[in-house]
Amino acid sequence: MADPFTGAALFILTVTALGLFKVLRSEIAVERMMAVQLLGTGGVAAVLLLGAASRSPAMTDVALLLMLLAAVSCAAFTSGQSSLGADASEQAEDEA
Amino acid sequence: MTSLANAFTLIAIGGGALLFLAGTLGLLRFPDTLSRLHALSKADNLGLGLIVLGLLPHAETFTGGLKLVCVWLLAQISAATASQLIAGVLYRRKPRP
């Protein structure tokens, strides 16, 4: 019963790698940030599947932590960006 | 009875994997960053949900299954907020229409 799990996990990892390759190559910073989101979700799915295949319940905690890190890094990126963007847009509003 | 559970698991995980493929294909194909963000977070999350659903009958203990559902809930919430935040950054950067 384990091999379909590992097969699905490998499939998801290759699909995620394909998406990552495209996202990481684009020059827009925001799109590169989406790589974290993609890696987070794809990585969590692969970890869960491998955990179920190897019958180790601890992998669920690994998946939980990975998901948390993806969310925190996204928030950190946007809070950094918004303080940068806020000054620019505030100046725009002052001029307008 | 177990063959039914196994069949359900295989179908759910197959569906989840297909949704991941759809999400990534959407990511590759869509022209605009915002639509890519949409494709990315929606399809991947649904794929993750189906995979968790497929894995539930295999969780050894009840709390293990509960933790699986928690992983999916956290994925939902974090993807929603992250997408909103990223879209906000994008919206502020674009020149006001």
N, CA and C atoms of all chains as a GROMACS GRO file, in nm:
protein
  579
    1MET      N    1   0.085  -0.119   0.000
    1MET     CA    2   0.000   0.000   0.000
    1MET      C    3   0.089   0.125   0.000
    2ALA      N    4   0.220   0.112   0.025
    2ALA     CA    5   0.302   0.231   0.043
    2ALA      C    6   0.342   0.288  -0.092
    3ASP      N    7   0.363   0.198  -0.195
    3ASP     CA    8   0.424   0.253  -0.316
    3ASP      C    9   0.335   0.355  -0.388
    4PRO      N   10   0.200   0.343  -0.392
    4PRO     CA   11   0.131   0.455  -0.455
    4PRO      C   12   0.156   0.586  -0.384
    5PHE      N   13   0.175   0.582  -0.252
    5PHE     CA   14   0.202   0.707  -0.181
    5PHE      C   15   0.333   0.768  -0.229
    6THR      N   16   0.438   0.687  -0.232
    6THR     CA   17   0.568   0.742  -0.273
    6THR      C   18   0.562   0.786  -0.419
    7GLY      N   19   0.487   0.711  -0.501
    7GLY     CA   20   0.473   0.752  -0.641
    7GLY      C   21   0.407   0.888  -0.651
    8ALA      N   22   0.298   0.907  -0.575
    8ALA     CA   23   0.229   1.037  -0.579
    8ALA      C   24   0.321   1.146  -0.526
    9ALA      N   25   0.396   1.114  -0.419
    9ALA     CA   26   0.485   1.217  -0.362
    9ALA      C   27   0.590   1.259  -0.464
   10LEU      N   28   0.648   1.160  -0.535
   10LEU     CA   29   0.749   1.194  -0.636
   10LEU      C   30   0.686   1.277  -0.746
   11PHE      N   31   0.565   1.239  -0.786
   11PHE     CA   32   0.498   1.313  -0.894
   11PHE      C   33   0.478   1.459  -0.852
   12ILE      N   34   0.431   1.477  -0.726
   12ILE     CA   35   0.404   1.614  -0.678
   12ILE      C   36   0.534   1.691  -0.670
   13LEU      N   37   0.642   1.624  -0.628
   13LEU     CA   38   0.771   1.695  -0.618
   13LEU      C   39   0.818   1.739  -0.755
   14THR      N   40   0.803   1.652  -0.856
   14THR     CA   41   0.848   1.694  -0.990
   14THR      C   42   0.762   1.808  -1.041
   15VAL      N   43   0.631   1.801  -1.016
   15VAL     CA   44   0.544   1.910  -1.063
   15VAL      C   45   0.581   2.038  -0.993
   16THR      N   46   0.607   2.030  -0.862
   16THR     CA   47   0.644   2.152  -0.788
   16THR      C   48   0.777   2.205  -0.839
   17ALA      N   49   0.870   2.115  -0.869
   17ALA     CA   50   1.000   2.162  -0.919
   17ALA      C   51   0.981   2.233  -1.052
   18LEU      N   52   0.891   2.180  -1.136
   18LEU     CA   53   0.865   2.245  -1.265
   18LEU      C   54   0.812   2.387  -1.241
   19GLY      N   55   0.715   2.398  -1.152
   19GLY     CA   56   0.660   2.532  -1.124
   19GLY      C   57   0.765   2.622  -1.064
   20LEU      N   58   0.847   2.567  -0.974
   20LEU     CA   59   0.952   2.649  -0.909
   20LEU      C   60   1.047   2.701  -1.015
   21PHE      N   61   1.082   2.616  -1.109
   21PHE     CA   62   1.180   2.659  -1.210
   21PHE      C   63   1.128   2.782  -1.282
   22LYS      N   64   0.996   2.777  -1.314
   22LYS     CA   65   0.941   2.891  -1.388
   22LYS      C   66   0.935   3.013  -1.297
   23VAL      N   67   0.886   2.993  -1.173
   23VAL     CA   68   0.861   3.109  -1.087
   23VAL      C   69   0.993   3.174  -1.050
   24LEU      N   70   1.097   3.093  -1.021
   24LEU     CA   71   1.223   3.151  -0.972
   24LEU      C   72   1.296   3.224  -1.083
   25ARG      N   73   1.260   3.195  -1.209
   25ARG     CA   74   1.335   3.258  -1.317
   25ARG      C   75   1.282   3.397  -1.348
   26SER      N   76   1.159   3.425  -1.305
   26SER     CA   77   1.101   3.555  -1.344
   26SER      C   78   1.168   3.665  -1.262
   27GLU      N   79   1.173   3.789  -1.320
   27GLU     CA   80   1.251   3.894  -1.252
   27GLU      C   81   1.166   3.968  -1.151
   28ILE      N   82   1.032   3.947  -1.157
   28ILE     CA   83   0.948   4.022  -1.063
   28ILE      C   84   0.965   3.962  -0.924
   29ALA      N   85   0.995   4.046  -0.826
   29ALA     CA   86   1.023   3.994  -0.692
   29ALA      C   87   0.901   3.922  -0.636
   30VAL      N   88   0.783   3.975  -0.667
   30VAL     CA   89   0.662   3.917  -0.608
   30VAL      C   90   0.646   3.774  -0.658
   31GLU      N   91   0.678   3.751  -0.785
   31GLU     CA   92   0.661   3.615  -0.837
   31GLU      C   93   0.760   3.522  -0.771
   32ARG      N   94   0.879   3.575  -0.742
   32ARG     CA   95   0.976   3.486  -0.674
   32ARG      C   96   0.924   3.452  -0.536
   33MET      N   97   0.848   3.545  -0.478
   33MET     CA   98   0.796   3.518  -0.345
   33MET      C   99   0.693   3.405  -0.352
   34MET      N  100   0.626   3.394  -0.466
   34MET     CA  101   0.525   3.289  -0.476
   34MET      C  102   0.592   3.153  -0.476
   35ALA      N  103   0.720   3.148  -0.504
   35ALA     CA  104   0.790   3.020  -0.498
   35ALA      C  105   0.780   2.962  -0.357
   36VAL      N  106   0.784   3.051  -0.256
   36VAL     CA  107   0.775   3.001  -0.119
   36VAL      C  108   0.638   2.935  -0.099
   37GLN      N  109   0.537   3.002  -0.152
   37GLN     CA  110   0.402   2.947  -0.134
   37GLN      C  111   0.392   2.813  -0.205
   38LEU      N  112   0.445   2.808  -0.326
   38LEU     CA  113   0.436   2.683  -0.404
   38LEU      C  114   0.514   2.572  -0.335
   39LEU      N  115   0.636   2.608  -0.290
   39LEU     CA  116   0.719   2.507  -0.223
   39LEU      C  117   0.651   2.463  -0.095
   40GLY      N  118   0.591   2.559  -0.025
   40GLY     CA  119   0.524   2.524   0.101
   40GLY      C  120   0.417   2.419   0.077
   41THR      N  121   0.328   2.449  -0.014
   41THR     CA  122   0.216   2.356  -0.033
   41THR      C  123   0.263   2.223  -0.091
   42GLY      N  124   0.348   2.232  -0.197
   42GLY     CA  125   0.395   2.108  -0.260
   42GLY      C  126   0.479   2.026  -0.164
   43GLY      N  127   0.564   2.094  -0.088
   43GLY     CA  128   0.650   2.024   0.008
   43GLY      C  129   0.568   1.956   0.116
   44VAL      N  130   0.464   2.028   0.163
   44VAL     CA  131   0.381   1.970   0.268
   44VAL      C  132   0.312   1.845   0.216
   45ALA      N  133   0.262   1.852   0.092
   45ALA     CA  134   0.193   1.734   0.038
   45ALA      C  135   0.289   1.617   0.026
   46ALA      N  136   0.411   1.644  -0.022
   46ALA     CA  137   0.506   1.534  -0.038
   46ALA      C  138   0.545   1.477   0.098
   47VAL      N  139   0.565   1.565   0.198
   47VAL     CA  140   0.604   1.516   0.331
   47VAL      C  141   0.493   1.431   0.391
   48LEU      N  142   0.368   1.477   0.372
   48LEU     CA  143   0.257   1.399   0.428
   48LEU      C  144   0.250   1.262   0.363
   49LEU      N  145   0.266   1.260   0.229
   49LEU     CA  146   0.256   1.131   0.159
   49LEU      C  147   0.368   1.038   0.202
   50LEU      N  148   0.490   1.093   0.211
   50LEU     CA  149   0.603   1.006   0.251
   50LEU      C  150   0.586   0.960   0.395
   51GLY      N  151   0.528   1.050   0.478
   51GLY     CA  152   0.504   1.008   0.616
   51GLY      C  153   0.405   0.894   0.622
   52ALA      N  154   0.301   0.902   0.540
   52ALA     CA  155   0.202   0.793   0.541
   52ALA      C  156   0.265   0.666   0.483
   53ALA      N  157   0.353   0.682   0.382
   53ALA     CA  158   0.414   0.564   0.322
   53ALA      C  159   0.507   0.496   0.423
   54SER      N  160   0.583   0.574   0.498
   54SER     CA  161   0.678   0.513   0.591
   54SER      C  162   0.616   0.491   0.728
   55ARG      N  163   0.483   0.516   0.738
   55ARG     CA  164   0.412   0.488   0.864
   55ARG      C  165   0.474   0.560   0.981
   56SER      N  166   0.520   0.685   0.961
   56SER     CA  167   0.576   0.756   1.078
   56SER      C  168   0.488   0.879   1.100
   57PRO      N  169   0.412   0.882   1.212
   57PRO     CA  170   0.321   0.995   1.236
   57PRO      C  171   0.396   1.126   1.260
   58ALA      N  172   0.529   1.117   1.293
   58ALA     CA  173   0.600   1.242   1.323
   58ALA      C  174   0.606   1.331   1.199
   59MET      N  175   0.593   1.273   1.081
   59MET     CA  176   0.606   1.355   0.960
   59MET      C  177   0.495   1.459   0.952
   60THR      N  178   0.382   1.431   1.018
   60THR     CA  179   0.274   1.532   1.014
   60THR      C  180   0.320   1.659   1.082
   61ASP      N  181   0.399   1.643   1.191
   61ASP     CA  182   0.450   1.764   1.259
   61ASP      C  183   0.545   1.837   1.166
   62VAL      N  184   0.627   1.763   1.091
   62VAL     CA  185   0.720   1.828   0.997
   62VAL      C  186   0.639   1.909   0.896
   63ALA      N  187   0.530   1.848   0.847
   63ALA     CA  188   0.448   1.919   0.746
   63ALA      C  189   0.386   2.044   0.807
   64LEU      N  190   0.341   2.031   0.935
   64LEU     CA  191   0.282   2.148   1.001
   64LEU      C  192   0.383   2.260   1.010
   65LEU      N  193   0.505   2.225   1.048
   65LEU     CA  194   0.609   2.328   1.066
   65LEU      C  195   0.644   2.391   0.932
   66LEU      N  196   0.653   2.308   0.828
   66LEU     CA  197   0.690   2.361   0.696
   66LEU      C  198   0.585   2.460   0.649
   67MET      N  199   0.458   2.426   0.672
   67MET     CA  200   0.350   2.515   0.631
   67MET      C  201   0.359   2.647   0.707
   68LEU      N  202   0.392   2.636   0.836
   68LEU     CA  203   0.401   2.759   0.918
   68LEU      C  204   0.514   2.847   0.866
   69LEU      N  205   0.628   2.785   0.834
   69LEU     CA  206   0.742   2.864   0.787
   69LEU      C  207   0.708   2.932   0.655
   70ALA      N  208   0.636   2.863   0.567
   70ALA     CA  209   0.600   2.926   0.439
   70ALA      C  210   0.511   3.047   0.464
   71ALA      N  211   0.416   3.033   0.556
   71ALA     CA  212   0.326   3.145   0.583
   71ALA      C  213   0.403   3.262   0.644
   72VAL      N  214   0.491   3.234   0.739
   72VAL     CA  215   0.563   3.342   0.806
   72VAL      C  216   0.654   3.413   0.707
   73SER      N  217   0.719   3.337   0.618
   73SER     CA  218   0.812   3.404   0.526
   73SER      C  219   0.734   3.492   0.428
   74CYS      N  220   0.615   3.445   0.390
   74CYS     CA  221   0.534   3.530   0.300
   74CYS      C  222   0.496   3.660   0.370
   75ALA      N  223   0.454   3.647   0.496
   75ALA     CA  224   0.413   3.767   0.570
   75ALA      C  225   0.532   3.860   0.586
   76ALA      N  226   0.649   3.803   0.617
   76ALA     CA  227   0.768   3.888   0.637
   76ALA      C  228   0.802   3.961   0.508
   77PHE      N  229   0.791   3.890   0.395
   77PHE     CA  230   0.824   3.955   0.268
   77PHE      C  231   0.729   4.072   0.243
   78THR      N  232   0.599   4.047   0.261
   78THR     CA  233   0.505   4.153   0.227
   78THR      C  234   0.515   4.269   0.325
   79SER      N  235   0.542   4.241   0.453
   79SER     CA  236   0.551   4.356   0.546
   79SER      C  237   0.672   4.439   0.508
   80GLY      N  238   0.783   4.374   0.466
   80GLY     CA  239   0.900   4.452   0.423
   80GLY      C  240   0.866   4.532   0.300
   81GLN      N  241   0.798   4.467   0.205
   81GLN     CA  242   0.768   4.536   0.080
   81GLN      C  243   0.672   4.652   0.106
   82SER      N  244   0.571   4.628   0.191
   82SER     CA  245   0.467   4.731   0.204
   82SER      C  246   0.528   4.855   0.267
   83SER      N  247   0.621   4.841   0.361
   83SER     CA  248   0.679   4.964   0.420
   83SER      C  249   0.755   5.038   0.311
   84LEU      N  250   0.818   4.962   0.219
   84LEU     CA  251   0.888   5.028   0.109
   84LEU      C  252   0.786   5.095   0.020
   85GLY      N  253   0.683   5.014  -0.021
   85GLY     CA  254   0.584   5.065  -0.116
   85GLY      C  255   0.505   5.179  -0.054
   86ALA      N  256   0.480   5.167   0.080
   86ALA     CA  257   0.393   5.268   0.143
   86ALA      C  258   0.455   5.406   0.124
   87ASP      N  259   0.588   5.418   0.147
   87ASP     CA  260   0.646   5.552   0.134
   87ASP      C  261   0.620   5.602  -0.008
   88ALA      N  262   0.645   5.514  -0.107
   88ALA     CA  263   0.630   5.563  -0.246
   88ALA      C  264   0.485   5.604  -0.268
   89SER      N  265   0.390   5.518  -0.225
   89SER     CA  266   0.252   5.554  -0.259
   89SER      C  267   0.209   5.676  -0.176
   90GLU      N  268   0.263   5.691  -0.052
   90GLU     CA  269   0.221   5.810   0.025
   90GLU      C  270   0.271   5.935  -0.047
   91GLN      N  271   0.397   5.926  -0.096
   91GLN     CA  272   0.441   6.048  -0.167
   91GLN      C  273   0.348   6.073  -0.284
   92ALA      N  274   0.310   5.963  -0.354
   92ALA     CA  275   0.223   5.984  -0.471
   92ALA      C  276   0.095   6.053  -0.424
   93GLU      N  277   0.043   6.005  -0.307
   93GLU     CA  278  -0.083   6.066  -0.264
   93GLU      C  279  -0.059   6.214  -0.226
   94ASP      N  280   0.057   6.239  -0.162
   94ASP     CA  281   0.078   6.380  -0.125
   94ASP      C  282   0.076   6.467  -0.251
   95GLU      N  283   0.147   6.414  -0.358
   95GLU     CA  284   0.152   6.501  -0.477
   95GLU      C  285   0.013   6.512  -0.538
   96ALA      N  286  -0.063   6.398  -0.540
   96ALA     CA  287  -0.191   6.400  -0.613
   96ALA      C  288  -0.289   6.497  -0.549
   97MET      N  289  -1.388  -0.452   0.334
   97MET     CA  290  -1.407  -0.315   0.379
   97MET      C  291  -1.277  -0.237   0.353
   98THR      N  292  -1.161  -0.302   0.380
   98THR     CA  293  -1.038  -0.224   0.363
   98THR      C  294  -1.017  -0.191   0.216
   99SER      N  295  -1.060  -0.282   0.123
   99SER     CA  296  -1.035  -0.251  -0.019
   99SER      C  297  -1.112  -0.125  -0.055
  100LEU      N  298  -1.229  -0.104   0.007
  100LEU     CA  299  -1.305   0.018  -0.023
  100LEU      C  300  -1.225   0.140   0.023
  101ALA      N  301  -1.168   0.129   0.146
  101ALA     CA  302  -1.093   0.243   0.198
  101ALA      C  303  -0.972   0.267   0.107
  102ASN      N  304  -0.905   0.157   0.066
  102ASN     CA  305  -0.787   0.175  -0.020
  102ASN      C  306  -0.828   0.239  -0.151
  103ALA      N  307  -0.942   0.195  -0.206
  103ALA     CA  308  -0.984   0.252  -0.335
  103ALA      C  309  -1.011   0.401  -0.317
  104PHE      N  310  -1.079   0.434  -0.206
  104PHE     CA  311  -1.109   0.576  -0.181
  104PHE      C  312  -0.978   0.654  -0.168
  105THR      N  313  -0.880   0.597  -0.096
  105THR     CA  314  -0.752   0.668  -0.077
  105THR      C  315  -0.686   0.691  -0.211
  106LEU      N  316  -0.683   0.584  -0.294
  106LEU     CA  317  -0.614   0.600  -0.423
  106LEU      C  318  -0.681   0.706  -0.507
  107ILE      N  319  -0.815   0.705  -0.510
  107ILE     CA  320  -0.885   0.804  -0.593
  107ILE      C  321  -0.856   0.944  -0.541
  108ALA      N  322  -0.864   0.962  -0.408
  108ALA     CA  323  -0.844   1.097  -0.353
  108ALA      C  324  -0.703   1.145  -0.380
  109ILE      N  325  -0.603   1.058  -0.360
  109ILE     CA  326  -0.464   1.102  -0.379
  109ILE      C  327  -0.438   1.126  -0.527
  110GLY      N  328  -0.499   1.043  -0.614
  110GLY     CA  329  -0.483   1.068  -0.758
  110GLY      C  330  -0.542   1.204  -0.794
  111GLY      N  331  -0.661   1.233  -0.739
  111GLY     CA  332  -0.723   1.362  -0.766
  111GLY      C  333  -0.635   1.475  -0.716
  112GLY      N  334  -0.579   1.458  -0.596
  112GLY     CA  335  -0.494   1.563  -0.539
  112GLY      C  336  -0.372   1.588  -0.626
  113ALA      N  337  -0.310   1.480  -0.672
  113ALA     CA  338  -0.191   1.495  -0.756
  113ALA      C  339  -0.228   1.565  -0.886
  114LEU      N  340  -0.344   1.527  -0.942
  114LEU     CA  341  -0.387   1.591  -1.067
  114LEU      C  342  -0.409   1.739  -1.044
  115LEU      N  343  -0.466   1.775  -0.929
  115LEU     CA  344  -0.491   1.917  -0.901
  115LEU      C  345  -0.360   1.991  -0.887
  116PHE      N  346  -0.259   1.925  -0.828
  116PHE     CA  347  -0.129   1.992  -0.822
  116PHE      C  348  -0.077   2.020  -0.962
  117LEU      N  349  -0.097   1.919  -1.050
  117LEU     CA  350  -0.052   1.939  -1.188
  117LEU      C  351  -0.126   2.057  -1.249
  118ALA      N  352  -0.258   2.060  -1.226
  118ALA     CA  353  -0.338   2.170  -1.284
  118ALA      C  354  -0.290   2.303  -1.229
  119GLY      N  355  -0.262   2.309  -1.098
  119GLY     CA  356  -0.216   2.435  -1.039
  119GLY      C  357  -0.086   2.480  -1.102
  120THR      N  358   0.005   2.389  -1.120
  120THR     CA  359   0.136   2.429  -1.175
  120THR      C  360   0.123   2.464  -1.322
  121LEU      N  361   0.038   2.389  -1.394
  121LEU     CA  362   0.019   2.426  -1.535
  121LEU      C  363  -0.043   2.564  -1.543
  122GLY      N  364  -0.138   2.590  -1.452
  122GLY     CA  365  -0.198   2.723  -1.449
  122GLY      C  366  -0.091   2.827  -1.421
  123LEU      N  367   0.001   2.793  -1.330
  123LEU     CA  368   0.106   2.888  -1.296
  123LEU      C  369   0.191   2.916  -1.419
  124LEU      N  370   0.216   2.813  -1.499
  124LEU     CA  371   0.304   2.834  -1.615
  124LEU      C  372   0.233   2.910  -1.725
  125ARG      N  373   0.101   2.886  -1.736
  125ARG     CA  374   0.032   2.934  -1.856
  125ARG      C  375  -0.023   3.075  -1.838
  126PHE      N  376  -0.061   3.113  -1.716
  126PHE     CA  377  -0.138   3.238  -1.705
  126PHE      C  378  -0.049   3.358  -1.733
  127PRO      N  379  -0.101   3.458  -1.804
  127PRO     CA  380  -0.018   3.573  -1.844
  127PRO      C  381   0.014   3.666  -1.729
  128ASP      N  382  -0.086   3.687  -1.636
  128ASP     CA  383  -0.070   3.798  -1.542
  128ASP      C  384  -0.027   3.744  -1.407
  129THR      N  385   0.049   3.820  -1.332
  129THR     CA  386   0.098   3.771  -1.203
  129THR      C  387  -0.017   3.738  -1.110
  130LEU      N  388  -0.118   3.825  -1.109
  130LEU     CA  389  -0.229   3.802  -1.015
  130LEU      C  390  -0.302   3.673  -1.049
  131SER      N  391  -0.324   3.647  -1.181
  131SER     CA  392  -0.394   3.523  -1.213
  131SER      C  393  -0.305   3.404  -1.181
  132ARG      N  394  -0.172   3.423  -1.192
  132ARG     CA  395  -0.083   3.312  -1.154
  132ARG      C  396  -0.096   3.286  -1.005
  133LEU      N  397  -0.101   3.395  -0.929
  133LEU     CA  398  -0.114   3.378  -0.784
  133LEU      C  399  -0.242   3.303  -0.753
  134HIS      N  400  -0.347   3.341  -0.827
  134HIS     CA  401  -0.476   3.274  -0.804
  134HIS      C  402  -0.463   3.125  -0.831
  135ALA      N  403  -0.409   3.093  -0.951
  135ALA     CA  404  -0.398   2.952  -0.987
  135ALA      C  405  -0.315   2.878  -0.884
  136LEU      N  406  -0.207   2.943  -0.842
  136LEU     CA  407  -0.114   2.878  -0.751
  136LEU      C  408  -0.182   2.842  -0.621
  137SER      N  409  -0.244   2.940  -0.557
  137SER     CA  410  -0.291   2.912  -0.421
  137SER      C  411  -0.418   2.830  -0.423
  138LYS      N  412  -0.506   2.848  -0.524
  138LYS     CA  413  -0.633   2.776  -0.517
  138LYS      C  414  -0.613   2.629  -0.548
  139ALA      N  415  -0.550   2.599  -0.663
  139ALA     CA  416  -0.544   2.460  -0.705
  139ALA      C  417  -0.458   2.379  -0.608
  140ASP      N  418  -0.346   2.437  -0.564
  140ASP     CA  419  -0.258   2.360  -0.475
  140ASP      C  420  -0.328   2.329  -0.344
  141ASN      N  421  -0.407   2.425  -0.296
  141ASN     CA  422  -0.473   2.399  -0.169
  141ASN      C  423  -0.577   2.290  -0.180
  142LEU      N  424  -0.650   2.294  -0.292
  142LEU     CA  425  -0.752   2.191  -0.308
  142LEU      C  426  -0.683   2.055  -0.325
  143GLY      N  427  -0.570   2.054  -0.396
  143GLY     CA  428  -0.495   1.930  -0.411
  143GLY      C  429  -0.449   1.878  -0.276
  144LEU      N  430  -0.401   1.970  -0.192
  144LEU     CA  431  -0.356   1.929  -0.059
  144LEU      C  432  -0.474   1.876   0.020
  145GLY      N  433  -0.591   1.942   0.005
  145GLY     CA  434  -0.710   1.895   0.078
  145GLY      C  435  -0.747   1.754   0.038
  146LEU      N  436  -0.742   1.726  -0.092
  146LEU     CA  437  -0.778   1.591  -0.137
  146LEU      C  438  -0.677   1.489  -0.087
  147ILE      N  439  -0.550   1.528  -0.084
  147ILE     CA  440  -0.448   1.432  -0.038
  147ILE      C  441  -0.470   1.402   0.109
  148VAL      N  442  -0.499   1.508   0.187
  148VAL     CA  443  -0.523   1.486   0.331
  148VAL      C  444  -0.646   1.397   0.348
  149LEU      N  445  -0.747   1.421   0.265
  149LEU     CA  446  -0.868   1.340   0.274
  149LEU      C  447  -0.836   1.194   0.244
  150GLY      N  448  -0.746   1.175   0.144
  150GLY     CA  449  -0.710   1.039   0.107
  150GLY      C  450  -0.627   0.972   0.215
  151LEU      N  451  -0.550   1.052   0.292
  151LEU     CA  452  -0.462   0.992   0.391
  151LEU      C  453  -0.534   0.964   0.523
  152LEU      N  454  -0.652   1.026   0.540
  152LEU     CA  455  -0.719   1.013   0.670
  152LEU      C  456  -0.740   0.868   0.712
  153PRO      N  457  -0.796   0.777   0.624
  153PRO     CA  458  -0.815   0.641   0.675
  153PRO      C  459  -0.686   0.573   0.715
  154HIS      N  460  -0.568   0.628   0.673
  154HIS     CA  461  -0.445   0.558   0.707
  154HIS      C  462  -0.380   0.612   0.832
  155ALA      N  463  -0.441   0.717   0.891
  155ALA     CA  464  -0.378   0.771   1.012
  155ALA      C  465  -0.396   0.669   1.124
  156GLU      N  466  -0.285   0.639   1.198
  156GLU     CA  467  -0.295   0.533   1.300
  156GLU      C  468  -0.391   0.575   1.410
  157THR      N  469  -0.368   0.694   1.467
  157THR     CA  470  -0.451   0.731   1.582
  157THR      C  471  -0.548   0.840   1.541
  158PHE      N  472  -0.645   0.868   1.627
  158PHE     CA  473  -0.744   0.972   1.596
  158PHE      C  474  -0.674   1.108   1.592
  159THR      N  475  -0.583   1.130   1.691
  159THR     CA  476  -0.516   1.261   1.696
  159THR      C  477  -0.429   1.278   1.570
  160GLY      N  478  -0.376   1.165   1.517
  160GLY     CA  479  -0.298   1.177   1.394
  160GLY      C  480  -0.384   1.230   1.282
  161GLY      N  481  -0.507   1.176   1.272
  161GLY     CA  482  -0.598   1.226   1.168
  161GLY      C  483  -0.635   1.370   1.192
  162LEU      N  484  -0.654   1.403   1.321
  162LEU     CA  485  -0.689   1.543   1.353
  162LEU      C  486  -0.575   1.635   1.312
  163LYS      N  487  -0.452   1.590   1.334
  163LYS     CA  488  -0.336   1.674   1.299
  163LYS      C  489  -0.329   1.692   1.148
  164LEU      N  490  -0.366   1.588   1.074
  164LEU     CA  491  -0.367   1.600   0.928
  164LEU      C  492  -0.464   1.710   0.886
  165VAL      N  493  -0.582   1.708   0.948
  165VAL     CA  494  -0.681   1.810   0.912
  165VAL      C  495  -0.628   1.947   0.952
  166CYS      N  496  -0.556   1.955   1.066
  166CYS     CA  497  -0.500   2.084   1.108
  166CYS      C  498  -0.399   2.134   1.005
  167VAL      N  499  -0.320   2.043   0.951
  167VAL     CA  500  -0.223   2.086   0.850
  167VAL      C  501  -0.296   2.150   0.733
  168TRP      N  502  -0.406   2.087   0.692
  168TRP     CA  503  -0.479   2.141   0.577
  168TRP      C  504  -0.542   2.275   0.612
  169LEU      N  505  -0.595   2.286   0.736
  169LEU     CA  506  -0.657   2.414   0.775
  169LEU      C  507  -0.552   2.525   0.776
  170LEU      N  508  -0.434   2.492   0.833
  170LEU     CA  509  -0.328   2.594   0.836
  170LEU      C  510  -0.288   2.632   0.694
  171ALA      N  511  -0.286   2.531   0.605
  171ALA     CA  512  -0.250   2.560   0.466
  171ALA      C  513  -0.354   2.654   0.406
  172GLN      N  514  -0.480   2.627   0.432
  172GLN     CA  515  -0.586   2.714   0.378
  172GLN      C  516  -0.566   2.856   0.426
  173ILE      N  517  -0.554   2.872   0.559
  173ILE     CA  518  -0.549   3.008   0.616
  173ILE      C  519  -0.424   3.079   0.568
  174SER      N  520  -0.310   3.011   0.571
  174SER     CA  521  -0.185   3.081   0.537
  174SER      C  522  -0.184   3.114   0.388
  175ALA      N  523  -0.239   3.027   0.304
  175ALA     CA  524  -0.239   3.059   0.160
  175ALA      C  525  -0.331   3.177   0.134
  176ALA      N  526  -0.445   3.179   0.203
  176ALA     CA  527  -0.538   3.290   0.180
  176ALA      C  528  -0.472   3.422   0.221
  177THR      N  529  -0.417   3.426   0.343
  177THR     CA  530  -0.360   3.554   0.387
  177THR      C  531  -0.239   3.591   0.302
  178ALA      N  532  -0.155   3.493   0.272
  178ALA     CA  533  -0.035   3.526   0.194
  178ALA      C  534  -0.075   3.579   0.058
  179SER      N  535  -0.175   3.516  -0.004
  179SER     CA  536  -0.216   3.565  -0.136
  179SER      C  537  -0.271   3.706  -0.125
  180GLN      N  538  -0.351   3.731  -0.020
  180GLN     CA  539  -0.404   3.868  -0.004
  180GLN      C  540  -0.288   3.966   0.012
  181LEU      N  541  -0.190   3.930   0.096
  181LEU     CA  542  -0.079   4.024   0.121
  181LEU      C  543  -0.002   4.049  -0.008
  182ILE      N  544   0.027   3.940  -0.081
  182ILE     CA  545   0.107   3.958  -0.203
  182ILE      C  546   0.028   4.041  -0.304
  183ALA      N  547  -0.102   4.012  -0.314
  183ALA     CA  548  -0.183   4.091  -0.408
  183ALA      C  549  -0.185   4.237  -0.365
  184GLY      N  550  -0.185   4.261  -0.232
  184GLY     CA  551  -0.185   4.399  -0.184
  184GLY      C  552  -0.059   4.470  -0.227
  185VAL      N  553   0.055   4.400  -0.214
  185VAL     CA  554   0.182   4.462  -0.253
  185VAL      C  555   0.176   4.495  -0.402
  186LEU      N  556   0.122   4.399  -0.478
  186LEU     CA  557   0.115   4.422  -0.623
  186LEU      C  558   0.025   4.540  -0.653
  187TYR      N  559  -0.088   4.548  -0.585
  187TYR     CA  560  -0.183   4.655  -0.616
  187TYR      C  561  -0.121   4.790  -0.584
  188ARG      N  562  -0.047   4.797  -0.470
  188ARG     CA  563   0.011   4.928  -0.433
  188ARG      C  564   0.117   4.967  -0.534
  189ARG      N  565   0.186   4.862  -0.589
  189ARG     CA  566   0.299   4.901  -0.676
  189ARG      C  567   0.247   4.951  -0.810
  190LYS      N  568   0.130   4.897  -0.854
  190LYS     CA  569   0.085   4.939  -0.989
  190LYS      C  570   0.046   5.087  -0.984
  191PRO      N  571   0.069   5.163  -1.092
  191PRO     CA  572   0.024   5.304  -1.091
  191PRO      C  573  -0.128   5.307  -1.080
  192ARG      N  574  -0.179   5.396  -0.998
  192ARG     CA  575  -0.325   5.401  -0.973
  192ARG      C  576  -0.395   5.423  -1.107
  193PRO      N  577  -0.506   5.348  -1.137
  193PRO     CA  578  -0.576   5.366  -1.266
  193PRO      C  579  -0.634   5.508  -1.275
   0.00000   0.00000   0.00000
